[in-house]
Amino acid sequence: MTSEPIIHIENVHKRFGNVHALRGVNLDVYKGEVIVIIGPSGSGKSTLLRCINRLEEFDEGRIVVDGIPLDTAANINAVRTEVGMVFQQFNLFPHLTVLENILLAQRIVRKRSREEATRIAVDLLHKVGIPEKANNYPIQLSGGQQQRVAIARALAMNPKIMLFDEPTSALDPEMIQEVLDVMLTLAREGMTMVVVSHEMGFARAAAHRAILMDEGQIVEEAPPDVLFTNPKQERTKSFLSKVLH
Amino acid sequence: MQIANPPQASSTARKTSIDQWWLLVFAVIALIVILVIAQPDPYRRILVFVEDGVWVTLRTTMISFFLVLILGLVVALARLSKLWLLRGIFTIYVEIIRGIPVLVQLLFWYFAFPPIIQNLGTSLNSQALINYKADPNFMAILGLTICYAAYMSEVYRAGIQSIPKGQMEAARSLGMTYFQAMRYVILPQAIRVILPPVGNEFITLLKDTSLISVVAVSDLTRRGREFMASNFIPIQPWIMVSLLYLVMTLISARVVHYIEQTTKIER
């Protein structure tokens, strides 16, 4: 880990009308780190994640990603090309085949040739374990397969950081592991990852730090083993007692 | 970037129903042919007389619709813009246009607009403006386009808004600009959603071109009227004119239906 954080979040506030969703969040993420954020629904964890690539605007504070402050439109787009995002609902483009889903942004944002983009896409489909689905449409894939395509689509842009917004919450139980396996591989390869997820097994196996958020603030952060087994804050204990049975 | 068509879900049941509807088109055409052969006077004379009107109607419809497709999209995007001034201006435009009958709008463009320009020319002392004359065909297309672009923008807007928010977010998170996301992700999906209403707009526009007959354009309706006036027969011209409109609208409906079938997509 270098001394300079790759994501620097400083006193970020976000309001949705009367709801104060983020109340002064500070967080530094270093290159190669895997961070897992847990917390009850409405705690602001997804909002925080979406602020990092500015899908959500924040009202106060500062976020700097890889040395680029999120302020101008040009900077926001520059950050987005460096930050991949995986969504709960996959959000694949239904009118395009799996291969075309992975080609589109490579072609029009990265300006790669069709040959180069296709080579990268096919490699990534092998990596996520479904090369045979290249010419299928998203609707023809299972949820787990769709999410793996979504991961491949984000990776094709060669991001320095990957954000995962509850990537397994919309999946049937038997499909969760295949997605987590892909994420574990990524973590082992040294990808910087911020993951909103309640998959404790993944957190234990891959995360350097686990963070509990509640009511728009970071309540506690610690290595996952410490946070899950020996939390300091009462709020963390009560939350974990509901999640871990 | 080439976007392939998804595999078609075609069934034999659907195929036969297409054929049945085409039969109706052929029936109307056959009726026209029978009338022309069985009673050349007056039906053949009417057909020959109004033929150029058919072309004027088709030409006006095609040009207006082409412009409406482009302008409607521009208006829809403006109304979905984050810039309140842009959004406000075009919202007012749509509300005003939707509140005034098409016929009144056409009368305004043809009769009121030219003198307004001429008066402006007088006060600005500009000879070019004082000499301004309205070309009926141009004014008719202008009036129809401005009116139907407002209607069409609502169709586009509904289509764009029917695409889940996550699609735009996924596209933007991959670094696409707003317009790239629109062009490659949102619009290709929205177009499939709005094809039926767009087809309806086309057919409605085709029928509404009959209104331009009151602003000195020699379209099918006006030619029918002229034939009636000069030959003193009130019944047969309107039978023939109705059948000719029917052929055009029924064929349009079939074409729209066909395009819908070939671009169907499952989510």
HADDOCK unambig.tbl for C-alpha pairs under 7 A between the chains (distance, minus, plus):
assign (segid A and resid 55 and name CA) (segid B and resid 169 and name CA) 6.82 0.50 0.50
assign (segid A and resid 77 and name CA) (segid B and resid 175 and name CA) 5.52 0.50 0.50
assign (segid A and resid 80 and name CA) (segid B and resid 173 and name CA) 5.53 0.50 0.50
assign (segid A and resid 80 and name CA) (segid B and resid 174 and name CA) 6.23 0.50 0.50
assign (segid A and resid 80 and name CA) (segid B and resid 175 and name CA) 4.92 0.50 0.50
assign (segid A and resid 81 and name CA) (segid B and resid 174 and name CA) 5.96 0.50 0.50
assign (segid A and resid 81 and name CA) (segid B and resid 175 and name CA) 4.70 0.50 0.50
assign (segid A and resid 84 and name CA) (segid B and resid 173 and name CA) 6.68 0.50 0.50
assign (segid A and resid 84 and name CA) (segid B and resid 174 and name CA) 6.64 0.50 0.50
assign (segid A and resid 85 and name CA) (segid B and resid 173 and name CA) 6.31 0.50 0.50
assign (segid A and resid 91 and name CA) (segid B and resid 166 and name CA) 5.65 0.50 0.50
assign (segid A and resid 91 and name CA) (segid B and resid 167 and name CA) 5.67 0.50 0.50
assign (segid A and resid 91 and name CA) (segid B and resid 170 and name CA) 6.15 0.50 0.50
assign (segid A and resid 93 and name CA) (segid B and resid 167 and name CA) 6.81 0.50 0.50
assign (segid A and resid 93 and name CA) (segid B and resid 185 and name CA) 6.77 0.50 0.50
assign (segid A and resid 94 and name CA) (segid B and resid 267 and name CA) 6.13 0.50 0.50
assign (segid A and resid 95 and name CA) (segid B and resid 189 and name CA) 6.55 0.50 0.50
assign (segid A and resid 96 and name CA) (segid B and resid 3 and name CA) 6.73 0.50 0.50
assign (segid A and resid 105 and name CA) (segid B and resid 174 and name CA) 6.29 0.50 0.50
assign (segid A and resid 105 and name CA) (segid B and resid 176 and name CA) 6.81 0.50 0.50
assign (segid A and resid 109 and name CA) (segid B and resid 175 and name CA) 6.47 0.50 0.50
assign (segid A and resid 109 and name CA) (segid B and resid 176 and name CA) 6.10 0.50 0.50
assign (segid A and resid 139 and name CA) (segid B and resid 267 and name CA) 6.07 0.50 0.50
assign (segid A and resid 154 and name CA) (segid B and resid 174 and name CA) 6.74 0.50 0.50
